């Protein structure tokens, strides 16, 4: 199961004036997307491939830094949206 970037559950300008549309688009479309891409690359061909994000985060001390950092970035951004 590959990790995916879900669409925002609201318009990218919905949080203005607190978060402007450009900031939202950069954080969702670039930063969050990069975490997802790097996480998929980091787990490919390892015992962590196929595990859920919840499983990875629950075992953060037992996974590689690349999986931990990108999985954590994916988790945090998903929580924020």
QUIVENFEN-V36412 format. One record per helix or strand. SS is the DSSP state (@ for helix, = for strand). FROM is the first residue (numbers start at 1). LEN is the number of residues. If there is no record, write none. Layout:
# QUIVENFEN-V36412
ss = (SS/SS)
from = (FROM/FROM)
len = (LEN/LEN)
This chain:
# QUIVENFEN-V36412
ss = (@/@/@/@)
from = (21/53/60/65)
len = (23/6/3/16)
